[in-house]
Amino acid sequence: MEKHDLGQSPLDYWPSPWPGEDAGPQRLQVSPSKKAIRISTEFSVHSRTAIASTMVVLRAPGEVFLLCHTGGDDAISWVEQIDPETLELIRRSPDLPGGPTWPGGLAAHANGSLYVVFGRHAHRLSSTLEVEVSRKLPRNRPYNSFVILEDGCLATKDFGGARPSEDPTFLSDDTEVLILDPLNLETRANLIIPEASVARLSGTARTVDVVGVTTLWRMHWKPVPGSERLEFDDSPSGSTQYRVNDGEGYGWDAVLADESAWFLNNGAGSEGFNGSLRGVGVATYPQEIVRVSRRDGAMQRYRVNDQPGGIVANPPAVDESRCIVVGYDSGNGVVTAWRYDENPTRLWTKHWNHAGHPLLFPESGIVVLGDFDQQRGIDVVLFVDIETGEELARVDTESPLQSVLFGAAGFANDIYMCTFTTVTRISFSV
């Protein structure tokens, strides 16, 4: 079994085009090494049934890993290494203990290991998918993934919202954030947030941002020998109440860009997913993009759609180079882009059924979105000019479900997309 000496390894994520969900802890959804994609009329599409797939991550050249899980209150997860082109199985991890189901996370650590958080368990795997360490996490709730901080530690938290098997009004009383040691997965520090959090956490360096159901919270990991601790940021931007309007739903995952945290409101109702999120929103307040300054806590909001019934389950896309943010309303099938400079301007609005994590290729000016075709029952991937909203390519997958999950940039001129039934690779010839 492959072993790794953490003390002699570089820290953070493995250097690849897509080492973890959203490509890193800031959730920029931009490849750290491949910021361009070239679109042509000639492309190939491979889809493969994979139930229930969550995300693809890349490690060393040619190494593509897929996270999958079962359902229910006693679910398991596993990791597959798949062929980067055909998607066929190369090897599979053992079944990994999980717990209550909510999509978890997978990342390739700079120390060489793969890490999984799913259900109430965390696992460290070798690059050949052998189990090195497994830990049961404290709460009998799902832990919805993790981020890797600059010293190599993992930050994770429990999911505090309703699942399909629960009362749709359920919210936990609080949220516990954990710092896990990457060598043995033992808890190094913890901190309780006094409200539920449904969103996945985000991070920069040794700072963690958590979108609670009313407030954006920030905390700092301080690994001081003899007094390690996780503590709240007591600056003016350390906690910002963002949920201030009647009929407004809570926020989801935050993108940390341009000295701000960006997320979408109206997150309640995702447990009603029935193959898509179209028509399942419960909010009466309009769908908006929320921007909270990480310097002073000042808040700005950008309207996506005026209709009631908005819903999201994922983050927006923020193109820092162009000062463009793209948000969406999955309940009504609307996508809107804003220029967020000194005089914010709505650039375009389209009627697309998008619900998953976008992908962004800033050097090409392209954002990758979805447009679930309800009549045909097919998930469709769109390659869009972020400035104009022009469709540059529209590609059918073989998934009968809308993606509410993750995509990834590939090693070549390609991307991967996941739904609860299907993993798909789209490759362009140029």
Wavefront OBJ file of the C-alpha trace (Angstrom):
o trace
v 0.000 0.000 0.000
v 1.290 3.432 -0.976
v 2.419 5.561 1.974
v 2.978 9.281 2.172
v 5.069 11.344 4.556
v 3.014 14.470 5.079
v 5.867 16.316 6.699
v 8.031 16.039 3.581
v 5.306 16.769 1.035
v 4.007 20.057 -0.363
v 0.682 21.070 1.094
v -2.729 21.979 -0.299
v -4.188 20.325 -3.443
v -2.471 18.078 -5.970
v -1.232 20.109 -8.995
v -3.694 19.041 -11.695
v -6.307 20.694 -13.922
v -9.076 19.799 -11.411
v -7.926 18.448 -8.024
v -11.178 18.939 -6.076
v -14.745 20.141 -6.327
v -15.026 23.591 -7.937
v -11.239 23.274 -8.525
v -10.269 24.533 -5.070
v -11.419 26.004 -1.767
v -12.445 29.399 -3.180
v -14.977 27.648 -5.455
v -13.865 29.732 -8.426
v -14.868 26.869 -10.746
v -11.762 27.715 -12.790
v -9.000 25.202 -13.499
v -5.774 26.185 -11.720
v -3.749 25.132 -14.789
v -6.108 25.188 -17.786
v -8.080 28.417 -18.058
v -8.986 28.101 -21.752
v -11.099 25.782 -23.868
v -11.470 25.844 -27.649
v -14.942 25.234 -29.058
v -15.561 23.758 -32.505
v -18.379 22.146 -34.450
v -16.586 18.814 -34.196
v -16.890 17.170 -30.801
v -17.271 13.748 -29.237
v -19.527 12.780 -26.336
v -19.191 9.708 -24.126
v -21.720 9.015 -21.371
v -21.718 6.131 -18.909
v -24.232 5.105 -16.285
v -22.822 5.843 -12.833
v -25.288 5.800 -9.917
v -25.064 7.987 -7.944
v -22.075 9.917 -9.228
v -21.192 13.242 -7.618
v -17.951 14.603 -9.047
v -14.817 13.930 -11.053
v -11.362 14.979 -9.855
v -8.022 14.680 -11.624
v -4.696 13.740 -10.104
v -1.529 12.761 -12.060
v -1.719 12.815 -15.882
v -4.330 10.318 -17.028
v -5.701 9.698 -13.517
v -9.415 10.498 -13.326
v -11.419 9.618 -10.212
v -15.197 9.499 -9.790
v -17.046 9.672 -6.456
v -20.262 7.631 -6.165
v -22.666 6.675 -3.373
v -25.877 4.868 -2.515
v -28.940 6.392 -0.817
v -30.803 6.258 2.463
v -29.771 6.678 6.095
v -27.088 3.962 6.000
v -25.493 4.753 2.653
v -21.983 3.912 1.504
v -19.667 5.701 -0.909
v -16.844 4.519 -3.142
v -14.300 5.944 -5.572
v -13.674 4.687 -9.090
v -10.632 5.350 -11.217
v -11.986 5.654 -14.739
v -10.433 5.834 -18.194
v -10.045 9.538 -19.050
v -11.580 9.052 -22.520
v -13.906 6.035 -22.479
v -14.962 6.469 -18.814
v -14.694 2.720 -18.308
v -13.769 1.411 -14.869
v -10.059 0.844 -14.194
v -10.231 0.102 -10.469
v -12.605 0.660 -7.555
v -12.104 1.374 -3.873
v -13.711 -0.850 -1.243
v -17.123 0.235 0.007
v -16.570 3.188 2.346
v -18.764 3.575 5.452
v -21.033 6.594 5.105
v -24.318 7.299 6.875
v -27.206 9.681 6.119
v -27.113 10.579 2.434
v -26.236 13.954 1.014
v -23.694 14.386 -1.801
v -20.223 14.459 -0.287
v -16.833 15.370 -1.681
v -13.554 14.065 -3.104
v -10.177 15.775 -3.473
v -6.622 14.937 -4.491
v -4.311 16.227 -1.762
v -0.782 17.452 -2.463
v 0.515 14.722 -0.153
v -0.545 12.123 -2.751
v -3.657 10.785 -1.033
v -7.289 11.044 -2.062
v -9.787 12.183 0.579
v -13.513 11.476 0.764
v -16.107 12.979 3.090
v -19.565 11.411 2.795
v -22.323 10.745 5.317
v -20.709 10.995 8.741
v -17.332 9.563 7.705
v -14.033 10.841 6.362
v -11.585 8.579 4.512
v -8.021 8.813 3.289
v -7.212 6.630 0.270
v -4.019 5.872 -1.601
v -3.789 6.803 -5.260
v -4.555 3.149 -6.017
v -7.750 3.405 -3.932
v -6.692 1.416 -0.893
v -8.043 2.674 2.442
v -5.340 4.275 4.593
v -7.490 5.871 7.327
v -11.218 6.092 8.095
v -12.866 8.223 10.780
v -16.417 8.458 12.040
v -17.435 12.091 12.432
v -19.254 13.289 15.560
v -22.776 14.094 14.355
v -25.308 11.690 12.892
v -25.909 14.048 9.979
v -24.413 14.159 6.504
v -21.181 16.131 6.203
v -21.415 17.908 2.877
v -17.831 17.740 1.712
v -14.732 19.730 2.718
v -12.000 22.096 1.604
v -8.233 21.741 2.042
v -6.545 24.678 3.758
v -3.049 25.961 3.026
v -1.407 23.870 5.763
v -2.963 20.688 4.355
v -5.704 20.307 6.985
v -9.274 19.529 5.968
v -12.191 21.753 7.000
v -15.624 20.120 7.015
v -19.069 20.621 8.548
v -22.408 18.927 8.956
v -25.314 19.589 6.590
v -28.184 21.253 8.424
v -31.047 21.167 5.925
v -33.873 18.858 4.963
v -33.208 15.706 2.981
v -35.813 13.929 0.814
v -36.686 11.603 3.715
v -37.257 14.460 6.192
v -39.749 17.206 6.969
v -39.109 19.897 4.305
v -39.134 22.573 7.009
v -36.343 20.899 8.993
v -33.268 22.943 9.901
v -30.713 21.902 12.486
v -30.226 24.097 15.552
v -26.558 24.726 14.846
v -23.578 23.694 12.720
v -20.223 22.292 13.808
v -17.149 23.083 11.735
v -14.233 20.648 12.153
v -10.558 20.870 11.265
v -9.228 17.379 10.463
v -5.594 16.355 10.464
v -4.671 15.101 6.979
v -2.437 12.333 8.305
v -4.872 10.532 10.635
v -8.156 12.473 10.162
v -8.385 13.208 13.876
v -10.142 16.427 14.882
v -7.646 19.215 15.570
v -10.264 21.922 16.348
v -13.981 22.595 16.194
v -16.344 25.569 16.383
v -20.146 25.767 16.682
v -22.121 28.184 14.495
v -25.429 29.085 16.192
v -27.637 28.229 13.199
v -28.031 25.670 10.457
v -25.925 25.757 7.312
v -26.966 24.033 4.097
v -24.217 25.452 1.856
v -20.818 23.833 1.374
v -18.086 25.814 3.044
v -15.397 27.786 1.207
v -11.898 28.836 2.191
v -8.788 30.890 1.557
v -5.434 30.161 3.224
v -6.478 29.322 6.827
v -9.814 31.133 6.718
v -13.181 29.383 6.344
v -16.416 31.022 5.165
v -19.744 29.369 5.976
v -23.096 30.507 4.598
v -25.618 29.896 7.362
v -29.358 30.116 6.816
v -29.402 33.809 7.788
v -25.780 34.937 8.134
v -22.404 34.625 6.418
v -19.850 33.528 9.029
v -16.065 33.681 8.850
v -13.583 31.870 11.064
v -9.822 31.409 11.268
v -7.824 28.225 11.810
v -4.864 28.955 14.090
v -2.594 25.897 14.413
v -0.458 27.394 17.170
v 1.493 24.628 18.952
v -0.069 24.015 22.337
v -3.160 26.153 21.664
v -4.624 25.109 18.324
v -8.024 26.654 17.794
v -10.697 27.641 15.324
v -12.156 31.050 16.165
v -14.675 33.513 14.780
v -13.493 36.535 12.842
v -14.376 39.508 15.043
v -13.872 42.130 12.310
v -16.811 44.057 10.753
v -16.935 41.463 7.952
v -16.729 38.457 10.286
v -20.494 37.899 10.336
v -22.982 39.509 7.973
v -26.718 38.931 8.069
v -27.706 38.612 4.424
v -31.249 37.235 4.727
v -33.252 40.388 5.317
v -36.340 40.177 3.058
v -39.726 38.564 3.643
v -40.123 35.412 1.570
v -36.397 35.076 0.892
v -34.699 31.686 1.137
v -31.274 30.876 2.551
v -27.998 30.976 0.626
v -25.909 28.201 -0.885
v -22.203 27.727 -1.641
v -20.070 30.878 -1.738
v -17.521 31.794 -4.395
v -14.646 33.789 -2.881
v -13.587 36.262 -5.578
v -12.688 39.946 -5.855
v -12.434 40.295 -2.061
v -16.056 39.187 -1.704
v -18.211 36.161 -1.008
v -20.760 35.592 -3.799
v -23.736 33.261 -3.441
v -27.339 32.813 -4.515
v -30.335 33.150 -2.185
v -33.591 31.148 -2.232
v -32.011 27.795 -1.457
v -34.966 26.204 0.330
v -36.825 23.354 -1.357
v -34.015 21.387 -3.009
v -35.182 18.211 -1.255
v -38.099 18.369 -3.737
v -35.793 17.527 -6.658
v -37.811 15.210 -8.906
v -35.446 14.793 -11.815
v -35.059 18.537 -12.100
v -35.555 21.609 -9.915
v -37.971 23.242 -12.332
v -41.148 24.245 -10.504
v -40.108 23.113 -7.003
v -39.068 26.507 -5.591
v -40.881 27.840 -2.529
v -39.477 31.385 -2.229
v -41.752 34.377 -2.798
v -38.913 36.920 -2.844
v -37.076 37.286 -6.186
v -33.978 35.270 -7.048
v -30.792 37.277 -6.480
v -27.014 37.047 -6.405
v -25.710 38.216 -3.024
v -22.256 39.806 -2.741
v -20.722 40.361 0.703
v -17.434 42.218 1.006
v -14.766 40.294 2.916
v -13.213 43.651 3.884
v -16.106 45.461 5.550
v -19.209 43.252 5.242
v -20.963 45.621 2.821
v -23.638 43.861 0.782
v -24.740 44.233 -2.829
v -27.443 42.290 -4.647
v -28.000 41.550 -8.336
v -31.450 40.460 -9.541
v -31.608 37.225 -11.525
v -35.367 36.896 -11.901
v -38.471 38.683 -10.599
v -40.804 35.674 -10.538
v -41.752 33.882 -7.303
v -40.810 30.241 -6.909
v -37.078 30.713 -7.334
v -34.672 28.043 -6.154
v -30.959 27.201 -6.386
v -28.739 24.500 -4.954
v -25.313 25.667 -6.089
v -23.016 28.701 -6.536
v -22.881 31.429 -9.195
v -19.922 31.912 -11.565
v -17.674 34.955 -11.101
v -15.313 36.051 -13.883
v -12.900 38.360 -12.060
v -11.058 39.340 -15.257
v -14.238 40.755 -16.822
v -16.147 41.753 -13.658
v -19.039 39.496 -14.696
v -21.170 37.368 -12.401
v -23.619 34.758 -13.716
v -26.557 33.665 -11.564
v -29.570 31.472 -12.185
v -33.043 30.517 -10.985
v -33.497 26.770 -11.359
v -37.157 26.883 -10.356
v -38.149 29.113 -13.274
v -35.405 28.303 -15.766
v -33.702 31.700 -15.943
v -29.977 32.577 -16.198
v -28.746 36.188 -15.905
v -25.320 37.823 -16.192
v -24.301 41.136 -14.628
v -21.323 43.389 -15.061
v -20.471 44.284 -11.479
v -18.179 47.292 -11.955
v -18.866 50.776 -10.528
v -22.095 50.992 -12.542
v -23.607 47.474 -12.405
v -25.298 46.511 -15.680
v -27.436 43.543 -16.590
v -25.712 42.006 -19.632
v -28.114 39.275 -20.664
v -30.933 36.999 -19.521
v -31.693 33.589 -21.023
v -34.373 30.957 -20.428
v -32.235 27.915 -19.664
v -32.872 25.146 -17.135
v -29.546 25.311 -15.325
v -29.051 23.875 -11.806
v -25.521 22.481 -11.366
v -22.126 23.999 -10.641
v -21.012 26.150 -13.601
v -17.557 25.820 -15.140
v -15.597 28.921 -16.129
v -12.814 29.271 -18.717
v -11.806 32.939 -18.365
v -9.112 33.017 -21.064
v -11.736 31.841 -23.570
v -14.544 33.959 -22.130
v -16.703 30.839 -21.812
v -19.019 29.686 -19.044
v -20.385 26.121 -19.129
v -24.006 25.771 -18.032
v -26.883 23.310 -18.326
v -30.265 23.392 -20.024
v -32.311 20.367 -19.025
v -34.729 19.465 -21.842
v -37.919 18.506 -20.039
v -39.761 17.381 -23.154
v -37.056 14.911 -24.188
v -35.901 14.108 -20.656
v -32.259 14.803 -21.527
v -29.658 16.901 -19.729
v -27.972 19.307 -22.133
v -24.631 21.078 -21.675
v -24.178 24.629 -23.003
v -20.930 26.439 -23.824
v -21.762 30.137 -23.592
v -20.000 33.418 -24.379
v -20.015 35.043 -20.961
v -20.111 38.593 -22.383
v -23.078 38.147 -24.717
v -24.915 34.984 -23.659
v -24.433 33.512 -27.149
v -24.589 29.716 -27.332
v -21.301 28.510 -28.804
v -22.176 24.818 -28.515
v -25.130 22.764 -27.272
v -24.367 19.130 -26.437
v -26.771 16.364 -25.402
v -25.705 13.944 -22.702
v -27.404 10.616 -22.028
v -28.571 11.628 -18.568
v -32.340 11.509 -17.941
v -31.852 13.758 -14.881
v -30.855 17.397 -14.601
v -27.382 17.941 -13.173
v -27.432 19.540 -9.744
v -23.849 18.404 -9.257
v -20.297 19.072 -10.402
v -18.353 19.363 -13.610
v -14.596 19.384 -14.156
v -12.070 20.514 -16.727
v -10.229 17.590 -18.294
v -6.581 17.032 -19.216
v -7.197 17.854 -22.891
v -9.685 20.126 -24.675
v -12.502 18.490 -22.723
v -14.780 18.567 -19.704
v -16.599 16.056 -17.482
v -20.146 16.440 -16.121
v -21.994 14.408 -13.470
v -25.633 13.781 -12.709
v -27.180 11.320 -10.247
v -27.297 8.713 -13.043
v -24.562 9.532 -15.498
v -20.990 10.715 -16.015
v -20.258 12.383 -19.366
v -17.098 13.534 -21.159
v -17.325 16.169 -23.919
v -14.220 16.689 -26.063
v -13.735 19.231 -28.877
v -11.516 18.734 -31.947
v -9.707 21.865 -33.138
l 1 2 3 4 5 6 7 8 9 10 11 12 13 14 15 16 17 18 19 20 21 22 23 24 25 26 27 28 29 30 31 32 33 34 35 36 37 38 39 40 41 42 43 44 45 46 47 48 49 50 51 52 53 54 55 56 57 58 59 60 61 62 63 64 65 66 67 68 69 70 71 72 73 74 75 76 77 78 79 80 81 82 83 84 85 86 87 88 89 90 91 92 93 94 95 96 97 98 99 100 101 102 103 104 105 106 107 108 109 110 111 112 113 114 115 116 117 118 119 120 121 122 123 124 125 126 127 128 129 130 131 132 133 134 135 136 137 138 139 140 141 142 143 144 145 146 147 148 149 150 151 152 153 154 155 156 157 158 159 160 161 162 163 164 165 166 167 168 169 170 171 172 173 174 175 176 177 178 179 180 181 182 183 184 185 186 187 188 189 190 191 192 193 194 195 196 197 198 199 200 201 202 203 204 205 206 207 208 209 210 211 212 213 214 215 216 217 218 219 220 221 222 223 224 225 226 227 228 229 230 231 232 233 234 235 236 237 238 239 240 241 242 243 244 245 246 247 248 249 250 251 252 253 254 255 256 257 258 259 260 261 262 263 264 265 266 267 268 269 270 271 272 273 274 275 276 277 278 279 280 281 282 283 284 285 286 287 288 289 290 291 292 293 294 295 296 297 298 299 300 301 302 303 304 305 306 307 308 309 310 311 312 313 314 315 316 317 318 319 320 321 322 323 324 325 326 327 328 329 330 331 332 333 334 335 336 337 338 339 340 341 342 343 344 345 346 347 348 349 350 351 352 353 354 355 356 357 358 359 360 361 362 363 364 365 366 367 368 369 370 371 372 373 374 375 376 377 378 379 380 381 382 383 384 385 386 387 388 389 390 391 392 393 394 395 396 397 398 399 400 401 402 403 404 405 406 407 408 409 410 411 412 413 414 415 416 417 418 419 420 421 422 423 424 425 426 427 428 429 430
